[in-house]
Amino acid sequence: MTQTSPDTPTDTPDALCRIDGAAGLITLNRPEALNALTLDAVRAMRAALDAWAHDPAVTRVVVEGAGEKAFCAGGDIRKLVEAGKAGRRAEAEAFWREEYELNALIARYPKPYVALIDGICMGGGVGVSLHGSHRVAGERYLFAMPEVGIGFFPDVGASHALPRLPGKTGLYLALTGARLKQADALAMGLATHAVGATAMPEIRAGLLAGEDVDALLDRFRHDPGPAPIETRAATVDACFGEGSVEGIVAALERMATEGDAPAGEILGMMRGKSPTSQKLAFEQMRRGATLSFEEAMRMEFRIVSRILDGHDFYEGVRAVLIDKDHAPHWQPARLEDVAPEMVEAYFAPLGDRELTV
């Protein structure tokens, strides 16, 4: 954990980890940065989870985000880009290695792991919530894996989770970065529970007080209504079953010309994304459908270890997060110019640098 200067009023760690009642309570504590994950936060969470796994006083883990806007909007991407540009590759790789190890720990955690999500949950935030046993979505819940829009790829276990969503929804989310709200999340299984606007404080109190986790969450279960994504399901399943990204685009174009409104909307969402990232995401979803969670994490670490050698990650972050001109110049700029051998190189073994989970 890092501390700011004692003279600074915001002298708090990036992740507050403490025992409160029956719970190990983790508060992601960078509300000014939408609780973006840092290496300090990852290490604090790992240490706490390791300790609580064997502590009989801790019967469940509760994870929340500080502030009103976000559970966690992802990793600290700017810092990772700065490290890559400055040649500090080991620094960036250390973050991803330890983040992925944390994701794997959460996936096999022996106690109830309850994420209280009432705001933005993207990227790294998905990694510290989705793989736990209970994902409680409040009315401000907002999910996305938008990585293809910044020249990256859907990581933190998305290779395992997304292909297992209903139909072709996972590939659709990976290639478009589409955002889902509460009703969609519940329908797709991204959330295990949906709750009303005022329920979160009572649920939190009950969890800390040691109430039975499932009985407590069932008591506050809320019907969020129909899931908007289901109006696109037929189009998604028809088009995203194609054998390549180019095939998906062609199928969407064909359906759009025939008057299918969702097809036109989805095409618009796919345009402007990194062609390399889209092809990487397509291949990782194809492979991930048959991999164990640990195998999927090892595959993702192979991919991320090559991302810093490319162009699009730096360019995407510049265009979206730094200059904010939203006009990235991808290299290659067209899907057809991303050759199969270029994609395959990202998946090659790393030898003694492989992720161990």
C-alpha positions in Angstrom: 0.0 0.0 0.0 1.2 3.5 -0.8 0.6 6.4 1.5 0.7 10.0 0.4 2.5 12.6 2.4 1.3 12.9 6.1 0.5 16.5 5.3 -2.0 15.5 2.6 -5.6 15.2 3.8 -6.2 12.3 1.4 -3.6 10.1 3.2 -5.3 6.8 2.4 -4.2 3.5 0.6 -5.5 2.7 -2.8 -7.5 -0.2 -1.4 -8.6 -0.3 2.2 -8.6 -3.9 3.5 -9.8 -4.6 7.0 -12.0 -7.0 9.1 -15.4 -5.5 9.9 -17.7 -7.8 11.9 -17.9 -11.1 10.1 -16.6 -9.7 6.8 -13.2 -9.1 5.3 -14.1 -5.7 3.8 -12.2 -4.3 0.7 -12.9 -0.7 -0.4 -11.3 0.3 -3.7 -10.4 3.8 -2.6 -9.5 6.1 -5.6 -12.9 7.7 -6.3 -11.2 10.7 -8.1 -9.9 8.1 -10.6 -13.1 6.0 -10.7 -11.3 3.6 -8.4 -8.9 2.5 -11.1 -6.7 -0.4 -9.9 -3.0 0.2 -9.1 -0.3 -2.3 -8.3 -0.5 -1.2 -4.7 -4.2 -2.0 -4.7 -3.7 -5.4 -6.3 -1.0 -6.3 -3.7 -3.2 -5.1 -0.8 -6.1 -7.2 -2.0 -4.0 -10.3 -2.5 -2.4 -10.0 0.9 -5.8 -9.6 2.6 -7.5 -12.4 0.7 -4.6 -14.8 1.5 -4.9 -14.0 5.2 -8.7 -14.1 5.4 -8.9 -17.5 3.6 -7.7 -19.2 6.7 -9.2 -16.8 9.3 -12.2 -18.4 11.0 -13.4 -14.9 12.1 -13.9 -14.0 8.4 -16.9 -15.8 7.0 -17.3 -13.8 3.8 -15.4 -11.1 1.7 -17.2 -7.9 0.7 -15.8 -5.7 -2.1 -17.0 -2.2 -2.8 -15.9 1.0 -4.5 -15.6 4.4 -2.8 -17.7 7.3 -4.1 -20.9 7.5 -6.0 -19.8 6.9 -9.6 -17.8 3.7 -9.9 -17.1 0.3 -8.4 -13.9 0.2 -10.5 -13.4 1.5 -14.0 -10.4 -0.6 -14.8 -6.6 -0.6 -14.4 -4.5 2.5 -14.3 -4.0 2.5 -18.0 -2.2 5.8 -18.3 0.5 4.6 -15.8 1.0 1.4 -17.8 1.4 3.3 -21.1 3.9 5.7 -19.5 5.9 2.7 -18.2 5.8 1.1 -21.7 6.9 4.3 -23.4 9.7 4.9 -21.0 11.1 1.4 -21.5 10.0 0.2 -18.0 8.5 -2.9 -19.4 9.0 -4.9 -16.2 6.9 -2.4 -14.3 3.9 -2.9 -16.6 4.3 -6.6 -16.8 4.5 -6.8 -13.0 1.1 -5.1 -12.8 -0.6 -7.5 -15.2 1.1 -10.6 -13.8 -0.1 -9.8 -10.3 -3.5 -8.6 -11.4 -4.1 -11.9 -13.2 -2.9 -13.9 -10.2 -5.4 -12.0 -8.1 -8.2 -12.8 -10.6 -7.3 -16.5 -10.4 -7.3 -16.3 -6.6 -10.8 -14.7 -6.6 -12.1 -17.4 -9.0 -11.1 -20.2 -6.6 -11.7 -18.4 -3.3 -13.0 -20.7 -0.6 -15.5 -18.3 1.0 -18.4 -16.2 -0.3 -16.9 -13.3 -2.2 -19.6 -10.6 -2.6 -19.0 -7.6 -4.9 -21.4 -4.7 -4.3 -21.5 -2.9 -7.7 -23.5 0.2 -8.0 -21.8 2.2 -10.7 -19.2 1.7 -13.4 -17.6 -1.7 -13.6 -15.2 -2.1 -16.5 -11.9 -3.8 -17.4 -10.0 -4.5 -14.2 -13.1 -3.9 -12.1 -14.7 -6.8 -13.9 -11.7 -8.9 -12.9 -12.1 -8.3 -9.2 -15.9 -8.9 -9.2 -17.1 -11.2 -12.0 -15.1 -14.3 -10.9 -16.4 -14.1 -7.3 -19.4 -16.1 -6.0 -21.9 -13.2 -5.7 -22.2 -10.1 -7.9 -24.8 -7.7 -6.6 -25.9 -5.1 -9.2 -27.4 -1.8 -8.0 -29.5 0.5 -10.2 -26.4 2.5 -11.4 -24.6 -0.7 -12.5 -22.8 -0.2 -15.8 -20.7 -3.0 -17.3 -18.3 -2.9 -20.3 -15.1 -4.5 -21.6 -14.2 -1.6 -24.0 -10.6 -2.6 -24.6 -10.7 -3.0 -28.4 -11.4 0.7 -28.6 -8.0 1.5 -27.1 -5.9 -1.0 -28.9 -5.9 -3.5 -26.1 -8.0 -6.7 -25.6 -10.6 -8.0 -23.1 -8.4 -9.5 -20.3 -8.8 -10.2 -16.6 -10.5 -13.5 -17.3 -12.8 -12.4 -20.1 -11.4 -15.2 -22.3 -13.1 -17.6 -19.9 -16.2 -15.7 -18.9 -17.4 -14.1 -22.1 -17.6 -17.3 -24.3 -19.8 -18.9 -21.6 -22.5 -16.2 -21.8 -25.8 -17.0 -23.6 -25.5 -17.4 -27.3 -22.9 -15.2 -29.0 -23.3 -12.4 -26.5 -19.8 -12.7 -25.2 -18.1 -12.3 -28.6 -20.5 -9.4 -29.3 -19.3 -7.7 -26.0 -15.7 -8.3 -26.8 -15.7 -6.9 -30.3 -18.0 -3.9 -29.7 -17.2 -2.8 -26.1 -21.0 -2.5 -25.6 -22.3 -1.3 -22.3 -24.8 -3.2 -20.2 -27.0 -2.0 -17.4 -28.6 -3.8 -14.5 -31.3 -5.8 -16.3 -28.9 -7.0 -19.0 -26.3 -8.0 -16.5 -28.8 -10.1 -14.6 -30.2 -11.7 -17.8 -26.7 -12.6 -19.0 -25.4 -13.9 -15.7 -22.8 -11.2 -15.2 -24.7 -10.3 -12.0 -26.1 -12.9 -9.7 -28.5 -10.4 -8.0 -30.2 -7.1 -8.9 -31.3 -4.9 -6.1 -33.2 -1.6 -5.7 -31.7 1.9 -5.3 -31.9 2.0 -1.5 -30.9 -1.6 -0.7 -27.1 -1.4 -0.8 -26.6 0.1 2.6 -28.8 -2.5 4.2 -27.2 -5.4 2.3 -23.8 -4.1 3.3 -24.8 -3.9 7.0 -26.3 -7.4 6.9 -23.1 -8.8 5.4 -20.9 -7.3 8.0 -23.3 -8.4 10.7 -22.9 -12.0 9.6 -26.3 -12.7 8.2 -26.5 -15.7 5.8 -25.3 -14.4 2.5 -27.8 -16.1 0.2 -30.8 -15.5 2.4 -29.9 -11.8 2.8 -29.4 -11.3 -0.9 -32.6 -13.2 -1.8 -34.5 -10.9 0.6 -33.5 -7.8 -1.4 -33.8 -9.4 -4.8 -35.3 -6.9 -7.3 -36.8 -7.3 -10.7 -35.1 -4.8 -13.0 -37.5 -5.5 -15.9 -36.9 -6.7 -19.4 -33.3 -6.8 -20.6 -32.7 -4.5 -23.7 -30.0 -6.8 -25.0 -32.6 -9.5 -25.7 -33.9 -7.3 -28.5 -30.6 -7.8 -30.3 -30.1 -11.5 -29.4 -31.4 -12.8 -32.8 -29.1 -10.5 -34.7 -26.1 -11.2 -32.5 -26.5 -14.9 -32.7 -27.0 -14.8 -36.5 -24.0 -12.7 -37.2 -21.4 -13.4 -34.5 -21.4 -17.1 -35.4 -19.3 -16.4 -38.5 -15.8 -17.7 -38.6 -13.9 -14.4 -38.8 -14.3 -10.8 -37.9 -14.6 -9.9 -41.5 -17.4 -12.5 -41.8 -19.2 -10.9 -38.9 -19.0 -7.5 -40.4 -20.3 -8.9 -43.8 -23.2 -10.6 -42.1 -24.1 -7.4 -40.2 -23.9 -5.4 -43.4 -26.2 -7.9 -45.1 -28.8 -7.8 -42.4 -28.6 -4.0 -42.1 -29.3 -3.6 -45.8 -32.3 -5.9 -45.3 -33.7 -3.4 -42.7 -32.4 -5.0 -39.5 -32.0 -2.0 -37.1 -29.8 -3.8 -34.5 -27.4 -4.9 -37.2 -26.8 -1.2 -38.3 -26.4 -0.2 -34.7 -23.8 -2.9 -34.0 -21.9 -2.1 -37.2 -21.6 1.5 -35.9 -20.2 0.2 -32.6 -17.6 -2.0 -34.3 -16.3 0.8 -36.6 -13.4 2.8 -35.3 -12.1 0.0 -33.1 -8.5 -1.4 -33.5 -8.5 -4.1 -36.2 -5.7 -5.9 -34.5 -7.5 -5.8 -31.2 -10.7 -7.1 -32.7 -8.9 -10.0 -34.3 -7.1 -10.8 -31.1 -10.4 -10.7 -29.2 -12.0 -13.0 -31.7 -9.2 -15.5 -31.4 -9.1 -15.4 -27.6 -12.8 -15.9 -27.4 -12.6 -18.9 -29.8 -9.8 -20.5 -27.7 -11.1 -19.5 -24.3 -14.4 -21.4 -24.9 -12.6 -24.7 -24.2 -10.0 -23.5 -21.7 -10.0 -23.8 -17.9 -9.9 -20.5 -16.0 -6.2 -21.0 -15.2 -5.4 -21.8 -18.9 -7.3 -18.7 -20.0 -5.3 -16.5 -17.7 -2.0 -17.9 -19.0 -3.2 -17.2 -22.5 -4.1 -13.7 -21.6 -0.7 -13.1 -20.1 1.0 -14.3 -23.3 -1.1 -11.7 -25.2 -0.5 -8.8 -22.8 3.2 -9.5 -22.8 3.3 -8.6 -26.5 0.9 -5.6 -26.4 3.7 -3.3 -25.3 5.7 -4.2 -28.5 2.9 -3.0 -30.7 1.5 0.3 -31.8 -2.2 0.3 -31.2 -2.2 0.3 -27.4 -0.2 3.5 -27.2 -2.2 5.1 -30.0 -5.6 4.1 -28.6 -4.8 5.5 -25.1 -3.5 8.7 -26.7 -6.7 9.2 -28.7 -9.2 8.2 -26.1 -7.7 9.0 -22.7 -5.0 11.6 -23.2 -5.6 13.9 -26.2 -9.3 12.7 -26.3 -9.6 13.5 -30.0 -11.1 10.0 -30.5 -9.4 9.8 -33.9 -6.9 6.9 -33.5 -4.6 6.0 -36.4 -4.5 2.2 -36.2 -1.7 0.1 -37.7 -2.8 -1.8 -39.7 -5.9 0.3 -40.4 -8.0 -2.5 -42.0 -9.1 -5.8 -40.8 -7.9 -7.5 -44.0 -4.4 -6.3 -43.4 -4.1 -8.0 -40.0 -2.6 -11.3 -41.2 -3.2 -14.6 -39.3 0.5 -14.9 -38.4 0.4 -11.5 -36.8 -2.4 -12.7 -34.5 -0.8 -16.1 -33.8 2.4 -14.4 -32.6 0.5 -12.9 -29.6 -0.4 -16.4 -28.4 3.0 -18.0 -28.6 4.5 -19.5 -25.4 6.7 -17.4 -23.1 9.0 -20.0 -21.8 10.2 -19.2 -18.3 8.1 -16.0 -18.2 4.8 -17.9 -18.3 2.1 -16.9 -15.8 1.9 -19.4 -12.9 -1.7 -19.7 -11.5 
